[in-house]
Amino acid sequence: MHAATVTLDPAFVVGPVRPRTFGSFVEHLGRCVYTGIHDPGHPTADADGFRGDVLDLTRELGVTTVRYPGGNFVSGYRWEDGIGPVDARPTRLDLAWHSSDPNTVGVDEFMRWAAKAGVEPMMAVNLGTRGVQEALDLLEYCNVPGGSFWSDRRRANGVEEPYRIRMWCLGNEMDGPWQIGHKTPQEYGRLAAETARAMRMMDPGVELVVCGSSSSDMPTFGEWERVVLTEAYEHVDHVSAHAYYWEEDGDLASFLASAVDMDHFVESVAATADQVRAAGKHTKRITISFDEWNVWYQKRAESRPPSGDDWPVAPVLLEDRYNVADAVVVGNLLVSLLRNTDRVHAASLAQLVNVIAPIMTEPGGRSWRQTTFHPFALTARHAAGDVLRVAVQSPAEETARFGDVPVLDAVATHDPGTGDVVLFAVNRSTTRAVDLDVDLRGFPGLRLVEALTLSNPDHTWQATADDATSVVPVVNTSAKVADDRARAELPAVSWSVLRLARA
């Protein structure tokens, strides 16, 4: 068994726990929208056709923001197709995913769903096939009270009050050659700056996210951010980061260490943004919106779109079935996002339903929680107050991709109002348990409220509609607190949460 120590101190504050860290993503891709959030024939569907079971699971997951409507989809999207009488809306070909979209769900429907789910919308505009004017038209439709063409169209469509959407993404993954309307950093940076400037003329209160890199493996990574931010720095608030992680060739050790790459991504983007800040003599600091992240098995058959003359509506696409190891990695990526809360001000798990998602559904039938649902829901529920910079002493194990990596990774939160402390810990060892020792002398007198661990001797176990409960976080009976120290045994390939409170 490995032995590891974590030391906590209330003075070592990284920054506040940001509710927007627990965002998600709904794209018109596969079955995320149709038979995902929207399924009018479902027994739980409401008058708007939204599945009540999915709404319940969304609230249980603890999602705070939802990015919409893409994703790659947005770079060819004509938002006007999705407003007005549903029976008059056109069906369009979606080139990004070789599918058809009937536009049954559009801006107004999504905003009704967001209100029911209790989430903040994060709207993306098309800067692939469209530009400044179309972004302004959508902003006018959503945020202007009335008295203008598009705001009055919204009112005529039955929505009297403006939506007042605050967060807006200026396009999506414009660095990617796969993107419709892909641009060089100079081309995109200029377009983003002009779009942002115009949007602020209409609504000065909007928060704007400029496209950063689609992954740290992109050949333009770093230089893309430098050029784009040099053009747009004064006009935007956040730069996006996108990253997906997957197990290749059975390299479980490297897969479990995926958070090392996320830390590197955040550190690199923050450093680049700060260099542009210094060179341009700017006063504000750009923060990061990590608005696409997840585990995604891109080489599997379900990630291949249709082809030829087949343009189906809501095909089965990207419907990864997640196992225990995937859930441990998702929990560890949340650890990374939290410990970088000084620079990461928003994040979106991609995606919410069916498409590389924590929630799965059958059309007209059952819904269930994937393994990845649990670490997200528990972190969203219990992380509160301040994020603490923890001191970790841990043995390391070798990985093919990242070299020697500490087997224990952890982050903690402290709520000054209640005194509660929560520790999130991951054992990334593939074979050995960790004997965890937590030094709590900075928080004298704490007691253990709850200790939960997600693990299984078979880390490839997957949840299904028939069995989604055999492997869930369970009470860790080894956890104890005495003499201002907490101890627990963490199995190999595991994610754990320890909740502590004043005695």
Secondary structure, DSSP 8 states (H G I E B T S, - for coil): -EEEEEE--TT-EEEE--GGGGEEE--SSTTSTBTTTB-TTSTTB-TTSBBHHHHHHHHHHT--EEEES-SGGGGG--GGGGSS-GGG---EEETTTTEEE--SS-HHHHHHHHHHHT-EEEEEE--SS--HHHHHHHHHHHH--SSSHHHHHHHHTT--S-----EEEESS-TT-TTSTT---HHHHHHHHHHHHHHHHHH-TT-EEEE---S-TTSTTTTHHHHHHHHHHGGG-SEEEEEEEE---TT-HHHHHTHHHHHHHHHHHHHHHHHHHHHHTT--S--EEEEEEEEE--TTSGGGS---TT---BS---S----BHHHHHHHHHHHHHHHHTTTTEEEEEEE-SBSSS-SEEE-TTS-EEE-TTHHHHHHHHHH--SEEE--EEE--EEEETTTEEEESEEEEEEE-TTT--EEEEEEE--SS--EEEEEE-TTSTTEEEEEEEEE--SSTT-B--SS-SSSS--EE-TT-EEETTEEEEEE-SSEEEEEEEEE-
